[in-house]
Amino acid sequence: MNINFLRLTTSGLTITGLSLGITCLNAFSPVELLNIASLGSPSAHHALAQSSDVEEDVNVRVYQTASPAVVSIETNDGSGSGSIISPDGLVLTNAHVVSGSQTVQVIMPDGTKLEGDVVAFGEAGLDLAAVQIRGQRDLPTIRIASPESLSVGQRAFAIGNPFGQFQGTFTTGIVSRIDQNRGLIQTDTAINPGNSGGPLLNSRGEMIGVNSAIFAPRGSEGNIGIGFAIMVDRVQPFLTAVRDGTAPRTAQQSPLLGGGTQAQRIAPNRPVDGQLNEESGVLPADNSYFDAYTFEGKAGQRIVIEMNSSEVDSYLILLSPDGRDLAQDDDGGGGSNARLTTALPADGTYTVLANSYRPGEMGRYNIRLATGGSRLEQ
């Protein structure tokens, strides 16, 4: 199996590779497509030139409209992107960008560095967070599109800070797929580590989603044309909760993109019986079901997680406190059972996804966590 999860697109210091994706969009009218012979004529070249000019004008307009309100966000662990959505400096970003931080540095497009406070997180693992820039007024903002305006095939644009080194990068593509149930937009617009939290835009420069993750086969660090953004119909209720003060002030669990059911706490040496079914979460990468569990871990602590089942091919995914993909296992427990053994890198709340190897597998399972009570010997 290749990777069974989505790489969250925060840029960290461990990123070493660079994969540049170039998307060329050529607009042809239906008449031009039918009359292939005319493509060599002067009138056809004139029509193509006009089409190219129109497309270029749209690109420039979208960038000029939105880019003044797209910022870079730096934390102690890495960097991401964000969108200013109110004149007083409320910034929308991903939870996995700022999880574990109370204050961050917000870098404006002109290079100005401002202090920001992390003020809210999405509920039930929704990978959204809000940062309030200190002492600002009359900042440029990004408009939020109506959810009803979204459709497959429409053009899509991304602005962000890929790999934490290229602030203000602009890429183009289309909306490839819409997953209403999970609140996710799939796009072929180039999204790379560091784009997390930046906007996915429509042709009017309005936000249609928050860029959050890419599907990357094992060994691939960059964009391969399958990116995911959280839809605005999940964003708007979150912003309402931020403004009325009901949004959580701390991350409730490791971020899970479009969100899901609240994760269940699991205690060491206390097996839990579960069942993957249509009420479970679904990984957008392969449409496999998962249930989420959390536990508290310490830096250097050894853990063993086992998932046993006679009804599904067990698959385990371990996420670190900041939502990064830490470890995975398929058949480490023998047969179709999974067994994951690792040492934890930091103190915090870890998330375990009890998953299935194949899409749509449903059935009962047992999951167990065991911890070594001490830190690793040096």
MARLUMMI-940595 format. One record per residue (C-alpha): residue number from 0; residue in one letter; x, y, z. Coordinates in pm, 1 decimal, always signed. Example, Ala and Ser with C-alpha at 12.3 -4.5 7.8 and 13.67 -1.06 7.14 Angstrom:
// residues 2
+------+------+----------+----------+----------+
: resi : resn :       px :       py :       pz :
+------+------+----------+----------+----------+
:    0 :    a :  +1230.0 :   -450.0 :   +780.0 :
:    1 :    s :  +1367.0 :   -106.0 :   +714.0 :
+------+------+----------+----------+----------+
//
This chain:
// residues 378
+------+------+----------+----------+----------+
: resi : resn :       px :       py :       pz :
+------+------+----------+----------+----------+
:    0 :    m :     +0.0 :     +0.0 :     +0.0 :
:    1 :    n :   +113.5 :   +352.1 :    -66.9 :
:    2 :    i :    +42.1 :   +619.9 :   +187.8 :
:    3 :    n :   -305.6 :   +598.2 :   +339.1 :
:    4 :    f :   -319.6 :   +952.0 :   +473.6 :
:    5 :    l :   -283.6 :  +1310.9 :   +361.7 :
:    6 :    r :    +31.6 :  +1510.6 :   +423.8 :
:    7 :    l :    -64.7 :  +1825.5 :   +610.4 :
:    8 :    t :    +97.3 :  +2108.3 :   +421.2 :
:    9 :    t :   +288.7 :  +2291.9 :   +691.0 :
:   10 :    s :   +644.5 :  +2378.9 :   +598.5 :
:   11 :    g :   +896.3 :  +2253.4 :   +855.9 :
:   12 :    l :  +1273.3 :  +2261.7 :   +875.7 :
:   13 :    t :  +1293.9 :  +1896.5 :   +766.3 :
:   14 :    i :  +1159.8 :  +1973.0 :   +418.2 :
:   15 :    t :  +1445.7 :  +1922.5 :   +171.3 :
:   16 :    g :  +1286.6 :  +1841.6 :   -163.4 :
:   17 :    l :  +1118.5 :  +2074.2 :   -409.1 :
:   18 :    s :   +862.8 :  +1966.0 :   -668.5 :
:   19 :    l :   +734.6 :  +2238.3 :   -898.8 :
:   20 :    g :   +396.0 :  +2177.7 :  -1066.9 :
:   21 :    i :   +298.3 :  +2389.9 :  -1367.4 :
:   22 :    t :    -65.2 :  +2391.0 :  -1478.0 :
:   23 :    c :   -136.5 :  +2532.8 :  -1825.3 :
:   24 :    l :   -499.4 :  +2622.1 :  -1894.2 :
:   25 :    n :   -598.0 :  +2691.0 :  -2252.2 :
:   26 :    a :   -947.7 :  +2816.2 :  -2320.9 :
:   27 :    f :  -1111.5 :  +2707.8 :  -2649.8 :
:   28 :    s :  -1465.3 :  +2786.3 :  -2754.4 :
:   29 :    p :  -1684.6 :  +2493.3 :  -2868.5 :
:   30 :    v :  -1676.3 :  +2625.1 :  -3227.4 :
:   31 :    e :  -1297.2 :  +2620.3 :  -3235.4 :
:   32 :    l :  -1289.1 :  +2266.0 :  -3106.9 :
:   33 :    l :  -1522.6 :  +2145.9 :  -3381.7 :
:   34 :    n :  -1341.4 :  +2324.0 :  -3664.2 :
:   35 :    i :   -993.2 :  +2173.5 :  -3625.6 :
:   36 :    a :   -885.4 :  +2279.3 :  -3975.6 :
:   37 :    s :   -932.8 :  +2644.2 :  -3888.9 :
:   38 :    l :   -670.2 :  +2629.5 :  -3614.7 :
:   39 :    g :   -399.2 :  +2713.7 :  -3865.9 :
:   40 :    s :   -576.9 :  +3022.8 :  -3998.2 :
:   41 :    p :   -497.8 :  +3381.6 :  -3889.5 :
:   42 :    s :   -847.5 :  +3417.8 :  -3739.8 :
:   43 :    a :   -793.0 :  +3109.2 :  -3523.1 :
:   44 :    h :   -460.9 :  +3245.1 :  -3395.6 :
:   45 :    h :   -633.2 :  +3575.1 :  -3321.8 :
:   46 :    a :   -907.4 :  +3395.8 :  -3124.0 :
:   47 :    l :   -648.5 :  +3199.0 :  -2926.0 :
:   48 :    a :   -456.0 :  +3515.4 :  -2849.8 :
:   49 :    q :   -772.3 :  +3684.4 :  -2726.6 :
:   50 :    s :   -855.2 :  +3384.7 :  -2508.7 :
:   51 :    s :   -504.1 :  +3385.8 :  -2364.7 :
:   52 :    d :   -526.6 :  +3757.6 :  -2293.5 :
:   53 :    v :   -857.8 :  +3713.2 :  -2111.0 :
:   54 :    e :   -715.2 :  +3429.9 :  -1901.3 :
:   55 :    e :   -409.6 :  +3634.6 :  -1816.2 :
:   56 :    d :   -626.5 :  +3928.7 :  -1713.8 :
:   57 :    v :   -823.0 :  +3703.8 :  -1477.3 :
:   58 :    n :   -503.5 :  +3569.3 :  -1320.6 :
:   59 :    v :   -363.7 :  +3917.6 :  -1264.5 :
:   60 :    r :   -692.0 :  +4048.8 :  -1124.4 :
:   61 :    v :   -730.9 :  +3760.9 :   -878.4 :
:   62 :    y :   -375.6 :  +3801.5 :   -753.1 :
:   63 :    q :   -401.7 :  +4178.8 :   -717.1 :
:   64 :    t :   -734.9 :  +4145.4 :   -538.2 :
:   65 :    a :   -639.6 :  +3877.1 :   -285.4 :
:   66 :    s :   -263.4 :  +3879.1 :   -233.2 :
:   67 :    p :   -248.9 :  +4190.4 :     -6.5 :
:   68 :    a :   -449.2 :  +3991.9 :   +252.0 :
:   69 :    v :   -249.4 :  +3665.6 :   +236.9 :
:   70 :    v :    +12.6 :  +3637.9 :   +509.5 :
:   71 :    s :   +282.1 :  +3398.1 :   +619.0 :
:   72 :    i :   +263.9 :  +3255.1 :   +971.8 :
:   73 :    e :   +578.0 :  +3146.5 :  +1156.0 :
:   74 :    t :   +586.3 :  +2934.9 :  +1471.6 :
:   75 :    n :   +866.2 :  +2765.3 :  +1661.8 :
:   76 :    d :   +799.8 :  +2445.5 :  +1465.2 :
:   77 :    g :   +759.0 :  +2568.9 :  +1109.1 :
:   78 :    s :   +553.7 :  +2800.1 :   +891.9 :
:   79 :    g :   +226.5 :  +2817.1 :   +705.2 :
:   80 :    s :     -5.4 :  +3069.3 :   +544.8 :
:   81 :    g :   -318.9 :  +3258.1 :   +641.1 :
:   82 :    s :   -588.6 :  +3494.5 :   +516.4 :
:   83 :    i :   -686.1 :  +3823.3 :   +680.2 :
:   84 :    i :  -1064.0 :  +3822.6 :   +699.0 :
:   85 :    s :  -1134.2 :  +4135.5 :   +908.2 :
:   86 :    p :   -981.4 :  +4485.6 :   +899.8 :
:   87 :    d :   -867.7 :  +4457.8 :  +1262.6 :
:   88 :    g :   -642.4 :  +4162.8 :  +1174.9 :
:   89 :    l :   -834.5 :  +3840.8 :  +1233.8 :
:   90 :    v :   -645.8 :  +3574.9 :  +1036.0 :
:   91 :    l :   -790.6 :  +3240.4 :   +926.2 :
:   92 :    t :   -545.3 :  +2950.9 :   +903.8 :
:   93 :    n :   -514.5 :  +2577.4 :   +976.5 :
:   94 :    a :   -510.3 :  +2432.2 :  +1326.6 :
:   95 :    h :   -209.2 :  +2219.6 :  +1238.8 :
:   96 :    v :    -12.6 :  +2535.6 :  +1152.5 :
:   97 :    v :    -49.0 :  +2692.8 :  +1497.8 :
:   98 :    s :   -130.7 :  +2394.9 :  +1722.9 :
:   99 :    g :    +90.5 :  +2412.4 :  +2031.7 :
:  100 :    s :   +153.2 :  +2787.7 :  +1998.7 :
:  101 :    q :     -4.2 :  +3074.9 :  +2190.1 :
:  102 :    t :   +166.5 :  +3349.1 :  +1991.9 :
:  103 :    v :   +294.7 :  +3351.0 :  +1633.8 :
:  104 :    q :   +469.8 :  +3588.5 :  +1397.6 :
:  105 :    v :   +257.7 :  +3713.1 :  +1108.9 :
:  106 :    i :   +451.1 :  +3833.3 :   +804.8 :
:  107 :    m :   +269.1 :  +4073.0 :   +574.0 :
:  108 :    p :   +322.5 :  +4067.1 :   +195.8 :
:  109 :    d :   +558.5 :  +4366.1 :   +221.3 :
:  110 :    g :   +775.0 :  +4182.3 :   +475.6 :
:  111 :    t :   +643.9 :  +4360.5 :   +785.2 :
:  112 :    k :   +649.3 :  +4128.5 :  +1086.7 :
:  113 :    l :   +364.4 :  +4152.5 :  +1337.3 :
:  114 :    e :   +279.6 :  +3964.6 :  +1655.4 :
:  115 :    g :    -34.8 :  +3753.0 :  +1660.1 :
:  116 :    d :   -225.0 :  +3561.9 :  +1927.9 :
:  117 :    v :   -384.0 :  +3222.3 :  +1859.6 :
:  118 :    v :   -742.1 :  +3278.6 :  +1974.5 :
:  119 :    a :   -952.7 :  +2984.1 :  +1853.2 :
:  120 :    f :   -958.3 :  +2634.1 :  +1707.5 :
:  121 :    g :  -1214.0 :  +2428.7 :  +1518.9 :
:  122 :    e :  -1422.7 :  +2173.4 :  +1705.4 :
:  123 :    a :  -1410.3 :  +1794.4 :  +1663.9 :
:  124 :    g :  -1079.1 :  +1802.3 :  +1480.7 :
:  125 :    l :  -1182.9 :  +2060.5 :  +1217.8 :
:  126 :    d :   -844.9 :  +2181.0 :  +1087.9 :
:  127 :    l :   -912.6 :  +2553.3 :  +1130.2 :
:  128 :    a :   -773.3 :  +2814.7 :  +1366.4 :
:  129 :    a :   -789.9 :  +3191.2 :  +1411.0 :
:  130 :    v :   -504.1 :  +3429.6 :  +1487.5 :
:  131 :    q :   -557.5 :  +3788.4 :  +1601.3 :
:  132 :    i :   -289.2 :  +4034.2 :  +1490.9 :
:  133 :    r :   -217.2 :  +4284.9 :  +1764.9 :
:  134 :    g :   -301.1 :  +4654.8 :  +1736.0 :
:  135 :    q :   -410.8 :  +4677.9 :  +1374.0 :
:  136 :    r :   -683.6 :  +4866.0 :  +1187.9 :
:  137 :    d :   -789.5 :  +4897.4 :   +824.8 :
:  138 :    l :   -597.6 :  +4594.2 :   +699.1 :
:  139 :    p :   -681.8 :  +4446.7 :   +356.0 :
:  140 :    t :   -917.7 :  +4149.6 :   +369.6 :
:  141 :    i :  -1029.3 :  +3854.0 :   +160.1 :
:  142 :    r :  -1397.4 :  +3814.5 :    +80.1 :
:  143 :    i :  -1558.5 :  +3476.8 :   +145.1 :
:  144 :    a :  -1757.8 :  +3323.3 :   -138.4 :
:  145 :    s :  -2106.3 :  +3181.2 :   -106.5 :
:  146 :    p :  -2099.6 :  +2799.0 :    -72.5 :
:  147 :    e :  -2362.5 :  +2777.0 :   -345.4 :
:  148 :    s :  -2123.2 :  +2934.8 :   -596.1 :
:  149 :    l :  -1884.6 :  +2635.9 :   -592.0 :
:  150 :    s :  -1886.5 :  +2387.8 :   -881.3 :
:  151 :    v :  -1658.6 :  +2121.2 :  -1026.2 :
:  152 :    g :  -1462.3 :  +2249.8 :  -1324.5 :
:  153 :    q :  -1447.1 :  +2612.8 :  -1217.4 :
:  154 :    r :  -1106.5 :  +2773.5 :  -1205.2 :
:  155 :    a :   -925.0 :  +2778.5 :   -872.5 :
:  156 :    f :   -629.1 :  +2981.6 :   -751.7 :
:  157 :    a :   -399.7 :  +2944.7 :   -451.3 :
:  158 :    i :   -173.5 :  +3196.8 :   -280.1 :
:  159 :    g :    +66.3 :  +3101.5 :     -3.0 :
:  160 :    n :   +419.9 :  +3050.3 :   +118.3 :
:  161 :    p :   +533.0 :  +2707.5 :    -11.0 :
:  162 :    f :   +820.7 :  +2550.5 :   +182.4 :
:  163 :    g :   +832.1 :  +2863.1 :   +401.1 :
:  164 :    q :  +1056.3 :  +3033.3 :   +144.4 :
:  165 :    f :   +841.7 :  +3168.1 :   -136.8 :
:  166 :    q :   +584.2 :  +3402.7 :    +16.0 :
:  167 :    g :   +318.5 :  +3527.4 :   -223.1 :
:  168 :    t :   +341.2 :  +3232.2 :   -464.0 :
:  169 :    f :    +40.0 :  +3215.7 :   -697.8 :
:  170 :    t :    -75.5 :  +2892.1 :   -864.4 :
:  171 :    t :   -374.6 :  +2806.5 :  -1080.3 :
:  172 :    g :   -591.6 :  +2505.0 :  -1158.0 :
:  173 :    i :   -950.8 :  +2390.2 :  -1129.8 :
:  174 :    v :  -1188.4 :  +2243.3 :   -875.2 :
:  175 :    s :  -1145.6 :  +1871.3 :   -943.6 :
:  176 :    r :  -1399.1 :  +1729.5 :   -699.7 :
:  177 :    i :  -1635.7 :  +1842.8 :   -423.5 :
:  178 :    d :  -1696.9 :  +1624.1 :   -119.3 :
:  179 :    q :  -1999.3 :  +1780.0 :    +50.2 :
:  180 :    n :  -2017.6 :  +1515.4 :   +322.1 :
:  181 :    r :  -1665.3 :  +1587.4 :   +444.2 :
:  182 :    g :  -1657.5 :  +1953.0 :   +353.7 :
:  183 :    l :  -1355.4 :  +1921.0 :   +124.0 :
:  184 :    i :  -1259.2 :  +2058.8 :   -215.7 :
:  185 :    q :  -1015.3 :  +1857.4 :   -424.8 :
:  186 :    t :   -806.9 :  +2063.3 :   -664.8 :
:  187 :    d :   -517.5 :  +2021.6 :   -905.9 :
:  188 :    t :   -394.0 :  +2370.2 :   -818.6 :
:  189 :    a :    -34.9 :  +2331.2 :   -700.4 :
:  190 :    i :    -32.7 :  +2318.4 :   -318.3 :
:  191 :    n :   +290.6 :  +2242.9 :   -135.6 :
:  192 :    p :   +413.6 :  +2230.2 :   +225.9 :
:  193 :    g :   +386.8 :  +2585.2 :   +359.0 :
:  194 :    n :    +61.5 :  +2657.7 :   +170.8 :
:  195 :    s :   -140.1 :  +2538.3 :   +471.0 :
:  196 :    g :   -395.5 :  +2793.5 :   +584.7 :
:  197 :    g :   -376.8 :  +2999.6 :   +267.7 :
:  198 :    p :   -682.9 :  +3063.6 :    +52.9 :
:  199 :    l :   -819.6 :  +2871.3 :   -242.6 :
:  200 :    l :   -987.5 :  +3139.1 :   -453.8 :
:  201 :    n :  -1241.6 :  +3171.9 :   -733.1 :
:  202 :    s :  -1212.8 :  +3396.0 :  -1039.4 :
:  203 :    r :  -1345.4 :  +3692.1 :   -840.9 :
:  204 :    g :  -1069.3 :  +3662.9 :   -581.1 :
:  205 :    e :  -1310.5 :  +3528.3 :   -319.1 :
:  206 :    m :  -1214.7 :  +3247.9 :    -80.9 :
:  207 :    i :  -1381.5 :  +2917.1 :   -162.9 :
:  208 :    g :  -1165.2 :  +2707.1 :    +70.0 :
:  209 :    v :   -870.1 :  +2690.6 :   +308.1 :
:  210 :    n :   -578.1 :  +2491.9 :   +165.7 :
:  211 :    s :   -491.8 :  +2215.8 :   +408.8 :
:  212 :    a :   -340.0 :  +1898.3 :   +267.4 :
:  213 :    i :   -200.8 :  +1713.0 :    -30.1 :
:  214 :    f :   -213.0 :  +1348.1 :   -120.9 :
:  215 :    a :   +148.0 :  +1237.4 :   -160.5 :
:  216 :    p :   +253.7 :   +875.5 :   -223.8 :
:  217 :    r :   +524.5 :   +748.3 :     +5.4 :
:  218 :    g :   +859.1 :   +911.5 :    -69.3 :
:  219 :    s :   +702.5 :  +1215.6 :   -233.7 :
:  220 :    e :   +730.8 :  +1545.3 :    -47.5 :
:  221 :    g :   +560.5 :  +1781.5 :   -290.3 :
:  222 :    n :   +251.7 :  +1844.2 :   -497.0 :
:  223 :    i :   +137.2 :  +1576.8 :   -744.7 :
:  224 :    g :   -188.4 :  +1746.2 :   -844.6 :
:  225 :    i :   -417.5 :  +1621.6 :   -568.4 :
:  226 :    g :   -472.3 :  +1887.5 :   -304.0 :
:  227 :    f :   -748.8 :  +1943.8 :    -52.0 :
:  228 :    a :   -905.7 :  +2258.3 :    +90.0 :
:  229 :    i :  -1168.7 :  +2294.1 :   +361.0 :
:  230 :    m :  -1488.6 :  +2431.6 :   +207.4 :
:  231 :    v :  -1632.4 :  +2765.3 :   +313.0 :
:  232 :    d :  -1948.9 :  +2596.2 :   +439.7 :
:  233 :    r :  -1728.4 :  +2463.4 :   +721.8 :
:  234 :    v :  -1540.8 :  +2793.4 :   +752.3 :
:  235 :    q :  -1840.7 :  +3019.3 :   +805.9 :
:  236 :    p :  -1978.2 :  +2844.2 :  +1119.5 :
:  237 :    f :  -1625.2 :  +2842.2 :  +1263.2 :
:  238 :    l :  -1588.0 :  +3217.5 :  +1211.0 :
:  239 :    t :  -1928.2 :  +3273.6 :  +1370.4 :
:  240 :    a :  -1811.4 :  +3078.0 :  +1677.8 :
:  241 :    v :  -1488.7 :  +3281.5 :  +1686.8 :
:  242 :    r :  -1676.6 :  +3609.7 :  +1680.4 :
:  243 :    d :  -1931.9 :  +3514.8 :  +1946.3 :
:  244 :    g :  -1664.8 :  +3364.5 :  +2172.9 :
:  245 :    t :  -1784.7 :  +3002.8 :  +2170.0 :
:  246 :    a :  -1497.2 :  +2851.4 :  +1968.6 :
:  247 :    p :  -1245.1 :  +2642.6 :  +2169.7 :
:  248 :    r :   -934.6 :  +2833.5 :  +2278.1 :
:  249 :    t :   -715.9 :  +2523.8 :  +2259.1 :
:  250 :    a :   -698.8 :  +2241.6 :  +2005.2 :
:  251 :    q :   -932.5 :  +1964.2 :  +2118.7 :
:  252 :    q :   -756.5 :  +1688.6 :  +1923.3 :
:  253 :    s :   -514.3 :  +1653.0 :  +1636.3 :
:  254 :    p :   -661.1 :  +1824.4 :  +1328.2 :
:  255 :    l :   -845.7 :  +1600.2 :  +1082.9 :
:  256 :    l :   -906.7 :  +1828.2 :   +783.0 :
:  257 :    g :  -1281.1 :  +1860.5 :   +740.3 :
:  258 :    g :  -1332.8 :  +1740.3 :  +1094.3 :
:  259 :    g :  -1510.5 :  +1433.9 :  +1222.6 :
:  260 :    t :  -1669.8 :  +1287.0 :  +1530.9 :
:  261 :    q :  -1503.3 :  +1372.6 :  +1857.7 :
:  262 :    a :  -1209.0 :  +1142.8 :  +1925.8 :
:  263 :    q :  -1242.6 :   +892.1 :  +2209.0 :
:  264 :    r :   -982.2 :   +888.2 :  +2486.1 :
:  265 :    i :   -789.8 :   +564.2 :  +2516.5 :
:  266 :    a :   -599.9 :   +463.4 :  +2829.8 :
:  267 :    p :   -293.3 :   +235.7 :  +2843.8 :
:  268 :    n :   -366.4 :   -135.2 :  +2886.7 :
:  269 :    r :   -742.5 :    -86.4 :  +2857.5 :
:  270 :    p :   -855.8 :   -246.0 :  +2530.1 :
:  271 :    v :  -1141.1 :    -77.5 :  +2345.5 :
:  272 :    d :  -1388.2 :   -249.4 :  +2112.9 :
:  273 :    g :  -1487.1 :    -47.5 :  +1808.3 :
:  274 :    q :  -1660.7 :    -82.6 :  +1475.2 :
:  275 :    l :  -1585.8 :    +78.4 :  +1139.8 :
:  276 :    n :  -1910.8 :   +165.6 :   +966.0 :
:  277 :    e :  -2087.7 :   +443.6 :   +780.3 :
:  278 :    e :  -2087.0 :   +656.6 :  +1095.3 :
:  279 :    s :  -1705.5 :   +648.7 :  +1110.7 :
:  280 :    g :  -1481.8 :   +916.4 :   +960.9 :
:  281 :    v :  -1357.5 :   +878.9 :   +605.0 :
:  282 :    l :  -1007.2 :   +953.7 :   +475.5 :
:  283 :    p :  -1038.4 :  +1165.2 :   +160.2 :
:  284 :    a :   -726.8 :  +1002.8 :    +11.4 :
:  285 :    d :   -885.3 :   +661.3 :    -43.4 :
:  286 :    n :  -1238.4 :   +665.2 :   +105.8 :
:  287 :    s :  -1142.1 :   +425.9 :   +385.7 :
:  288 :    y :  -1320.3 :   +444.3 :   +721.2 :
:  289 :    f :  -1147.7 :   +540.7 :  +1046.4 :
:  290 :    d :  -1222.0 :   +596.3 :  +1413.8 :
:  291 :    a :  -1008.6 :   +846.3 :  +1606.1 :
:  292 :    y :   -862.5 :   +792.6 :  +1954.3 :
:  293 :    t :   -639.9 :  +1022.2 :  +2162.5 :
:  294 :    f :   -395.3 :   +971.5 :  +2447.1 :
:  295 :    e :   -141.8 :  +1178.2 :  +2639.8 :
:  296 :    g :   +222.2 :  +1101.6 :  +2568.3 :
:  297 :    k :   +565.3 :  +1211.0 :  +2689.3 :
:  298 :    a :   +878.1 :  +1282.5 :  +2488.0 :
:  299 :    g :  +1089.7 :   +967.6 :  +2457.9 :
:  300 :    q :   +815.4 :   +737.1 :  +2581.8 :
:  301 :    r :   +787.5 :   +399.9 :  +2405.0 :
:  302 :    i :   +440.3 :   +295.6 :  +2295.8 :
:  303 :    v :   +282.3 :     -4.3 :  +2130.8 :
:  304 :    i :    -58.3 :    +18.6 :  +1960.4 :
:  305 :    e :   -237.3 :   -293.8 :  +1838.9 :
:  306 :    m :   -548.6 :   -321.2 :  +1624.0 :
:  307 :    n :   -692.1 :   -670.0 :  +1582.8 :
:  308 :    s :   -988.3 :   -775.4 :  +1372.0 :
:  309 :    s :  -1126.0 :  -1078.5 :  +1192.4 :
:  310 :    e :  -1358.0 :   -861.1 :   +983.5 :
:  311 :    v :  -1137.5 :   -583.6 :   +839.1 :
:  312 :    d :   -776.0 :   -555.2 :   +725.6 :
:  313 :    s :   -651.2 :   -337.2 :  +1011.1 :
:  314 :    y :   -444.3 :    -25.8 :   +945.1 :
:  315 :    l :   -305.6 :   +212.7 :  +1209.7 :
:  316 :    i :   -205.5 :   +577.6 :  +1166.3 :
:  317 :    l :    -42.0 :   +777.5 :  +1447.4 :
:  318 :    l :    -55.3 :  +1158.8 :  +1439.9 :
:  319 :    s :   +169.4 :  +1379.5 :  +1651.1 :
:  320 :    p :    +25.7 :  +1662.5 :  +1867.1 :
:  321 :    d :    +64.5 :  +1909.0 :  +1578.4 :
:  322 :    g :   -120.8 :  +1677.7 :  +1339.3 :
:  323 :    r :   +179.6 :  +1545.3 :  +1149.3 :
:  324 :    d :   +180.1 :  +1189.6 :  +1017.9 :
:  325 :    l :   +417.7 :  +1018.7 :  +1264.7 :
:  326 :    a :   +386.3 :   +646.5 :  +1192.1 :
:  327 :    q :   +172.2 :   +389.9 :  +1007.7 :
:  328 :    d :   +137.2 :    +12.2 :  +1006.7 :
:  329 :    d :    -58.6 :   -243.3 :   +808.5 :
:  330 :    d :    +20.8 :   -605.8 :   +898.4 :
:  331 :    g :   +272.3 :   -565.9 :  +1181.3 :
:  332 :    g :    +49.4 :   -765.7 :  +1414.5 :
:  333 :    g :    +44.8 :  -1071.1 :  +1188.8 :
:  334 :    g :   -217.1 :  -1164.5 :   +933.6 :
:  335 :    s :   -455.3 :   -873.7 :   +886.6 :
:  336 :    n :   -376.1 :   -723.8 :  +1228.6 :
:  337 :    a :   -177.8 :   -402.4 :  +1274.2 :
:  338 :    r :    +89.1 :   -332.4 :  +1535.6 :
:  339 :    l :   +270.5 :     -1.6 :  +1564.1 :
:  340 :    t :   +575.2 :    +50.1 :  +1787.3 :
:  341 :    t :   +752.3 :   +384.4 :  +1822.5 :
:  342 :    a :   +909.4 :   +638.0 :  +2058.4 :
:  343 :    l :   +716.4 :   +963.0 :  +2101.0 :
:  344 :    p :   +901.6 :  +1279.6 :  +1996.4 :
:  345 :    a :   +732.0 :  +1531.1 :  +2229.0 :
:  346 :    d :   +490.4 :  +1583.8 :  +2516.2 :
:  347 :    g :   +128.9 :  +1629.3 :  +2411.5 :
:  348 :    t :   -195.1 :  +1477.8 :  +2289.3 :
:  349 :    y :   -150.4 :  +1212.6 :  +2020.4 :
:  350 :    t :   -420.4 :  +1085.0 :  +1785.6 :
:  351 :    v :   -453.7 :   +726.1 :  +1665.3 :
:  352 :    l :   -664.7 :   +646.2 :  +1361.0 :
:  353 :    a :   -806.0 :   +292.7 :  +1364.6 :
:  354 :    n :   -834.4 :   +255.6 :   +988.5 :
:  355 :    s :   -892.3 :     -8.3 :   +720.4 :
:  356 :    y :   -651.5 :    -99.8 :   +443.3 :
:  357 :    r :   -914.3 :    -84.4 :   +168.6 :
:  358 :    p :  -1189.2 :   +166.4 :    +90.1 :
:  359 :    g :  -1530.5 :    +88.4 :   +232.2 :
:  360 :    e :  -1426.1 :   -195.2 :   +467.0 :
:  361 :    m :  -1660.7 :   -223.4 :   +764.3 :
:  362 :    g :  -1642.3 :   -445.1 :  +1069.2 :
:  363 :    r :  -1557.6 :   -486.1 :  +1435.9 :
:  364 :    y :  -1210.6 :   -450.4 :  +1582.2 :
:  365 :    n :  -1021.8 :   -423.7 :  +1909.5 :
:  366 :    i :   -760.2 :   -157.0 :  +1978.5 :
:  367 :    r :   -508.9 :   -151.5 :  +2264.8 :
:  368 :    l :   -242.1 :    +95.6 :  +2376.9 :
:  369 :    a :    +57.9 :     -2.0 :  +2587.3 :
:  370 :    t :   +320.5 :   +241.3 :  +2712.2 :
:  371 :    g :   +667.8 :   +197.4 :  +2852.7 :
:  372 :    g :   +654.7 :   +391.5 :  +3174.3 :
:  373 :    s :   +994.1 :   +554.1 :  +3136.9 :
:  374 :    r :  +1187.2 :   +762.2 :  +2886.7 :
:  375 :    l :  +1434.2 :   +605.4 :  +2648.9 :
:  376 :    e :  +1781.7 :   +543.4 :  +2780.8 :
:  377 :    q :  +2047.2 :   +763.5 :  +2624.4 :
+------+------+----------+----------+----------+
//
